Amino acid sequence: SPEEVRAAGKAYRVYASQGPRDQDGDYLVDHSVLIYLLGPDGLFLDFYGRGKSAQDIARSVRRHMDTYRPLPDPGDGQ
């Protein structure tokens, strides 16, 4: 829903602003330009802005993959 999208944007500190509509009702959206890395459990791990190269991002993703440890399963008694 639109409310859920706004809540997710706020949680991730995403900037978004709708521009004025033209005569056809179309508009542009100004927004943050970031890539978010989430783990398999859906938790935030890292983010990358325009200043990161493809090599920087690949290195970071590989590091996160190599060091990832799943959260304990609450049902297994640990």
Beta strands, then each sheet from edge to edge (+ up, - down):
strand 1: 16-18
strand 2: 29-31
strand 3: 35-38
strand 4: 44-48
sheet 1: 1+ 2-
sheet 2: 3+ 4-
end
